[in-house]
Amino acid sequence: MNTTTILILVLLIVVIAVAILILIGRRRSAALRHKYGSEFRRAVGEFGDERKAEAELEAREKRVRSLKIRALTPEEQARFADSWKKAQARFVDEPSQAAADADILVKEVMQTRGYPIGDFEQRAADISVDHPNVVSNYRAARDIAVRNNAGKATTEDIRQAMVHYRSLFEELLETAEPATYSEKVY
């Protein structure tokens, strides 16, 4: 083989390798975009570009894989389901307290399953790995809870918070499909 042929082969191999790396990167991006949906778009907005968002989502996955997340026992599921019914029933007379109870209950379920419950943003990030379809509900419920604590949430806002909390609660409990926004809680 002459030098020109060897150079063309090496160049061809490099081009093929680069094309394969680009294809792998696009597939990884597409997989993350598909898995995380609106959470992916939120991360892009927060971190400024897709590569940084992808790195953040992959770091979340690595972090959550290191946790000891477990399913609830049937007894724990029943106990939490009963507590939810009580929080939901409380809504009629004490909507603000019912929403606070729902927030506490979600944290308790998370903690029992093995998720750390310290900082809210870290909780939401951890939840996004296993429950990307409802993490936006969790954030929305939290926003309403903050407004409620400041006396700036209406009863309808609080009802929406309960719906949002319920969607995450049900996924964490692993007993039913998540609620949709149009479903009635009460």
C-alpha positions, 0 to 999 in steps of 0.5 A, a space after each residue: 500500500 502506498 502512503 496516499 492509500 494509507 492516509 485515505 484509510 486512516 482519514 476514513 476510519 477517523 470520519 467513521 469514528 466521529 460519525 459513530 460518536 455523534 450518532 451515539 451522542 444524539 441517541 443519548 440525547 434523544 433517550 434523555 429527552 424522551 425519558 425526562 420530557 418536560 424535566 429535560 426542557 426545564 434543565 436546559 432552561 436552568 443550565 443554559 444548553 443541552 449538554 449541561 442539562 444532559 450532564 446534570 440529568 446523568 449526574 442525578 441518575 448516578 446519585 439516585 442509583 447510589 441510594 437504596 430506594 425500595 418499594 413499600 411493604 403492603 403494610 406501609 402502603 396501607 398506612 400511607 393510603 389511610 393517612 392520605 385519606 385523612 389529609 384529603 378529608 381534612 381539606 373540607 374544613 382546613 384546606 391549608 392544613 390538608 395541603 401541609 399534611 399532604 406535603 409532610 406525607 409525601 416526604 414521609 413516603 419518600 424517606 421510607 422508600 429511601 430518598 433523602 429528604 433534606 433540601 427541596 430542590 435535591 428531593 425534586 431532582 432525585 424524584 425526577 429520575 424515577 418519576 419524571 412525569 410527576 416531578 413538575 407536579 411536585 414543584 407546582 404543589 411546592 410553589 402553591 404551598 409557599 404562596 399559601 404560607 404567605 397567605 397568597 393562595 386561594 382555596 382553588 390553588 390549595 385544591 390544585 396543590 392537593 391534586 399535584 401532591 396526589 399524583 406524586 403520592 400515588 406514584 411513590 405508593 405504586 398503587 395507581 396511575 398518577 392523577 391528571 389535572 382534570 380529575 377531581 380529588 374530592 
